[in-house]
Amino acid sequence: MLEETGLPYEAHKISLSGDTTTPEFLSLNPNNKIPAIIDPNGPDGTPMGLWESGAILIYLAEKSGKMLGASDTERYQVIQWVMFQMGGLGPMMGQFGYFHKFAGKEIDDPRPKQRYIDEVRRLLNVLNGQLAGKDFMVGDSYSIADIASWPWVRAFVGFYEGGDLVGFEDFKDIQNWVTRCAERPASLAAVNIPDRNA
Ligand SMILES: N[C@@H](CCC(=O)N[C@@H](CS)C(=O)NCC(=O)O)C(=O)O
C-alpha cells in the first residue's frame, strides 16, 4: 500500500521470534503482531501508532485518497471485502498453516485440519465468484481489498502448500487475479521490502 500510494516510509525488519514481545514493540502494539505503523504526521498533526492491517490500510487509503473505490458505494464494498480478509481468509488460512505445516501437523486427529481446509475452500469459492469477469475485487480498480487479500492467497498456495487440498486448480479467476496483482510494479518492489536476504 505504501509503494502503491507513494507515501514516504521507512521499513523496519521485525523477527517473529522475539521482536514482537519487547516492551518497545508492545508499547506500539499490545497485541504483539505485525504489521504496525507509526505515522509521525498523524491526523491531528501529531504522531499516531496504528496496528491491525485492515485499520492501517483504511487509514492509508483515506490519508492518500487512493485505493478506496470510485464511489461511496464502492468504498463500503471495499471495506466489506477488507473485513472478509480480516475475519475469513487470513485467520482460516493461518490456522490451516498451523495444522498442515507447523506444530499442528503432529496431531493425529484429522478434524481440525479438515475444518480449515473446508473453510478455506468455501472462502475461495466466494472470492472466485466475486472475481468472475472482473480484474479486481471491487469495481474496476485495484483497492485495499485486493492488497489485503492476494498476498494471503499466494502464501496459502506457495508458503503453506495448501493448493492441492482445496482444488486451487479450479479457481481460475483467483489465479489470474493473483498474477495480475503480484505483477504490479509496487507489488514486485514491496515483496522484498525489507530485503528478505539482508
Ligand atoms: N489480524 C492481524 C493479524 C496479524 C498477524 O497475525 N501477524 C502475524 C504475522 S502474519 C504475526 O505477527 N505473528 C507473530 C506472532 O504471532 O507472534 C492483522 O491483519 O494485522
The ligand as an SDF file (V2000), in Angstrom:
LIG
                    3D

 20 19  0  0  0  0  0  0  0  0999 V2000
   -5.3810   -9.5250   12.0990 N   0  0  0  0  0  0  0  0  0  0  0  0
   -3.9860   -9.1640   12.1340 C   0  0  0  0  0  0  0  0  0  0  0  0
   -3.1200  -10.4080   12.0070 C   0  0  0  0  0  0  0  0  0  0  0  0
   -1.6640  -10.0940   12.2310 C   0  0  0  0  0  0  0  0  0  0  0  0
   -0.8260  -11.3420   12.3210 C   0  0  0  0  0  0  0  0  0  0  0  0
   -1.3370  -12.4470   12.5570 O   0  0  0  0  0  0  0  0  0  0  0  0
    0.5010  -11.1800   12.1630 N   0  0  0  0  0  0  0  0  0  0  0  0
    1.4180  -12.2980   12.2670 C   0  0  0  0  0  0  0  0  0  0  0  0
    2.3170  -12.3530   11.0540 C   0  0  0  0  0  0  0  0  0  0  0  0
    1.4100  -12.6200    9.5960 S   0  0  0  0  0  0  0  0  0  0  0  0
    2.3170  -12.1090   13.4610 C   0  0  0  0  0  0  0  0  0  0  0  0
    2.7080  -11.0030   13.7670 O   0  0  0  0  0  0  0  0  0  0  0  0
    2.6580  -13.2080   14.1470 N   0  0  0  0  0  0  0  0  0  0  0  0
    3.6080  -13.1380   15.2160 C   0  0  0  0  0  0  0  0  0  0  0  0
    3.1710  -13.8880   16.4270 C   0  0  0  0  0  0  0  0  0  0  0  0
    2.0470  -14.3530   16.4680 O   0  0  0  0  0  0  0  0  0  0  0  0
    3.9800  -13.9830   17.3390 O   0  0  0  0  0  0  0  0  0  0  0  0
   -3.6810   -8.1790   11.0140 C   0  0  0  0  0  0  0  0  0  0  0  0
   -4.2810   -8.3250    9.9330 O   0  0  0  0  0  0  0  0  0  0  0  0
   -2.8590   -7.2650   11.1880 O   0  0  0  0  0  0  0  0  0  0  0  0
  1  2  1  0
  2  3  1  0
  2 18  1  0
  3  4  1  0
  4  5  1  0
  5  6  2  0
  5  7  1  0
  7  8  1  0
  8  9  1  0
  8 11  1  0
  9 10  1  0
 11 12  2  0
 11 13  1  0
 13 14  1  0
 14 15  1  0
 15 16  2  0
 15 17  1  0
 18 19  2  0
 18 20  1  0
M  END
$$$$
